[in-house]
Amino acid sequence: MKRTFVAAPASLFALVGMAGSANAATTIDVDYEPTVDGTPITIGGASSPQYTFTLNEFSFDGENVFRKTYLNANGTARIGEPGQPATQTGVNTQSNFSGPPTGGDYSLLFDIGNTRYSGTATVDPSGYHLTQISYEALGAGGVPEPATWALMILGMGAAGAAMRRRNQAAPRPAIA
């Protein structure tokens, strides 16, 4: 009986070690360039693009062309500048008109179906290439994994067995 009792926890600890994280981040290497019409960016198999990477070219004098690139959020998606929360509908990622390139990791917040995701979009220092997207689900994890359930059940069983054993070993008062 004791061998079974000792083997069961060992096998359950092995199951817990195999259980993966419910909120594992997904990272995708990409190479998006902005276009005048807006390059659509669809993340995680969504039915429509959550973001567009747009190029705006303009000239004040007909000779010098100035460029600005933008990351725009579509629908309920939001975006934030590097180091800021994703609360905006669009951000400037590069401008050779109003300052140096800004590049960096832009905050993302978007939906796929009924699940909300948070992540980052990495724009290279030139501001003209989106090179990587990382994201993970928010709020997932309300239901314990099977290995967690097994350990909880085993723990309750061990506590119950210890209480029962203690009650059987205690001397009972004699009735005259």
C-alpha positions as CSV (number, residue, x, y, z in Angstrom):
1,M,0.0,0.0,0.0
2,K,2.8,2.4,0.9
3,R,4.6,1.8,-2.4
4,T,1.5,2.9,-4.3
5,F,1.1,5.9,-2.1
6,V,4.7,7.0,-2.7
7,A,4.6,6.2,-6.5
8,A,1.5,8.3,-7.0
9,P,2.9,11.6,-5.9
10,A,6.1,11.0,-7.9
11,S,4.1,10.5,-11.1
12,L,2.0,13.5,-10.4
13,F,5.0,15.7,-9.9
14,A,6.3,14.5,-13.3
15,L,2.9,15.5,-14.8
16,V,3.2,19.0,-13.3
17,G,6.7,19.3,-14.8
18,M,5.3,18.5,-18.2
19,A,2.5,21.0,-18.0
20,G,3.3,24.1,-20.0
21,S,2.5,27.7,-19.3
22,A,-1.1,28.8,-20.3
23,N,0.1,32.3,-21.3
24,A,3.1,31.5,-23.5
25,A,4.1,34.5,-25.7
26,T,4.2,34.0,-29.5
27,T,7.0,35.8,-31.4
28,I,6.9,36.1,-35.2
29,D,9.7,37.5,-37.3
30,V,8.2,39.6,-40.2
31,D,9.3,42.1,-42.8
32,Y,6.6,44.6,-43.4
33,E,7.2,47.8,-45.3
34,P,4.8,50.7,-45.3
35,T,2.8,51.5,-48.4
36,V,0.7,54.6,-49.4
37,D,-2.5,52.5,-49.3
38,G,-1.4,50.9,-45.9
39,T,0.2,47.5,-45.6
40,P,-2.4,45.3,-43.7
41,I,-1.0,43.5,-40.6
42,T,-3.1,40.5,-39.5
43,I,-1.9,38.8,-36.3
44,G,-2.8,35.3,-35.1
45,G,-5.2,34.3,-37.8
46,A,-7.7,37.1,-37.2
47,S,-10.4,37.5,-39.8
48,S,-9.4,41.1,-40.6
49,P,-6.2,43.1,-40.2
50,Q,-5.7,44.7,-36.7
51,Y,-3.1,47.2,-37.9
52,T,-1.9,49.0,-41.1
53,F,1.6,50.3,-41.8
54,T,1.2,53.5,-43.8
55,L,3.6,55.7,-45.8
56,N,2.7,59.3,-46.3
57,E,4.8,61.2,-48.9
58,F,4.4,65.0,-49.4
59,S,6.3,68.0,-50.8
60,F,6.0,71.7,-50.0
61,D,8.0,72.9,-52.9
62,G,7.5,70.2,-55.6
63,E,11.1,69.1,-55.3
64,N,11.9,67.8,-51.9
65,V,9.8,64.8,-50.9
66,F,9.2,64.3,-47.2
67,R,8.1,60.9,-45.7
68,K,6.3,59.9,-42.6
69,T,5.4,56.4,-41.6
70,Y,2.5,55.4,-39.3
71,L,1.2,52.3,-37.5
72,N,-2.5,52.6,-37.4
73,A,-4.9,50.5,-35.3
74,N,-8.1,49.2,-36.9
75,G,-11.4,48.4,-35.1
76,T,-11.0,47.8,-31.3
77,A,-7.2,47.5,-31.6
78,R,-5.0,50.0,-29.9
79,I,-1.3,51.0,-30.2
80,G,1.2,52.9,-28.0
81,E,4.6,54.5,-28.6
82,P,7.7,52.8,-27.1
83,G,7.4,52.7,-23.3
84,Q,3.7,53.8,-23.4
85,P,0.5,51.8,-22.9
86,A,-1.5,50.9,-26.0
87,T,-4.2,53.6,-25.9
88,Q,-3.9,55.3,-29.3
89,T,-5.4,54.6,-32.7
90,G,-2.2,55.5,-34.6
91,V,1.5,56.5,-34.0
92,N,4.2,58.0,-36.1
93,T,7.1,55.5,-36.5
94,Q,9.4,57.7,-38.7
95,S,9.6,61.2,-40.1
96,N,12.5,62.8,-42.1
97,F,10.5,66.0,-41.8
98,S,10.0,66.5,-38.1
99,G,13.0,64.8,-36.5
100,P,15.0,61.7,-36.2
101,P,13.6,58.2,-36.9
102,T,11.8,56.9,-33.9
103,G,11.7,53.0,-34.3
104,G,11.5,50.8,-31.3
105,D,9.0,48.4,-29.6
106,Y,5.4,49.7,-30.0
107,S,2.7,48.4,-27.6
108,L,-0.2,46.5,-29.1
109,L,-3.6,45.6,-27.7
110,F,-6.0,43.7,-29.9
111,D,-8.7,41.0,-30.1
112,I,-8.9,37.7,-31.9
113,G,-12.4,36.3,-31.5
114,N,-13.4,36.7,-27.8
115,T,-9.8,36.7,-26.5
116,R,-7.8,39.9,-25.8
117,Y,-4.1,40.0,-26.6
118,S,-1.2,42.3,-25.6
119,G,2.1,42.5,-27.3
120,T,4.8,44.6,-29.1
121,A,5.6,45.4,-32.7
122,T,9.3,46.1,-33.3
123,V,10.1,48.8,-35.9
124,D,13.7,49.1,-37.0
125,P,15.6,52.3,-36.3
126,S,15.0,53.6,-39.8
127,G,11.3,53.5,-39.2
128,Y,10.6,51.8,-42.5
129,H,10.5,48.1,-41.6
130,L,8.4,46.3,-39.0
131,T,10.6,43.4,-38.1
132,Q,9.0,41.4,-35.3
133,I,5.6,41.0,-33.5
134,S,5.3,39.4,-30.1
135,Y,2.0,38.8,-28.3
136,E,0.2,36.8,-25.6
137,A,-3.3,36.3,-24.4
138,L,-4.6,38.3,-21.4
139,G,-6.7,37.0,-18.6
140,A,-6.3,33.3,-19.6
141,G,-5.8,30.9,-16.8
142,G,-9.1,30.8,-14.9
143,V,-9.3,27.0,-15.2
144,P,-6.5,24.9,-13.6
145,E,-4.6,22.5,-15.8
146,P,-5.2,18.7,-15.4
147,A,-1.9,18.2,-13.5
148,T,-3.0,20.9,-11.0
149,W,-6.3,19.2,-10.4
150,A,-4.5,15.9,-9.8
151,L,-2.2,17.5,-7.2
152,M,-5.2,19.2,-5.5
153,I,-7.1,15.9,-5.3
154,L,-4.0,14.1,-4.1
155,G,-3.4,16.7,-1.4
156,M,-7.0,16.5,-0.1
157,G,-6.8,12.7,0.0
158,A,-3.5,12.8,1.9
159,A,-5.0,15.3,4.4
160,G,-8.1,13.2,4.8
161,A,-6.0,10.0,5.3
162,A,-3.9,11.7,8.0
163,M,-6.9,12.9,9.9
164,R,-8.5,9.5,9.7
165,R,-5.3,7.8,10.9
166,R,-5.0,10.3,13.8
167,N,-8.6,9.5,15.0
168,Q,-8.0,5.7,14.9
169,A,-4.8,6.0,16.9
170,A,-6.2,8.2,19.7
171,P,-7.3,6.3,22.8
172,R,-11.0,6.2,23.4
173,P,-12.4,6.8,26.8
174,A,-13.7,3.6,28.6
175,I,-17.4,3.6,29.4
176,A,-18.3,1.8,32.7
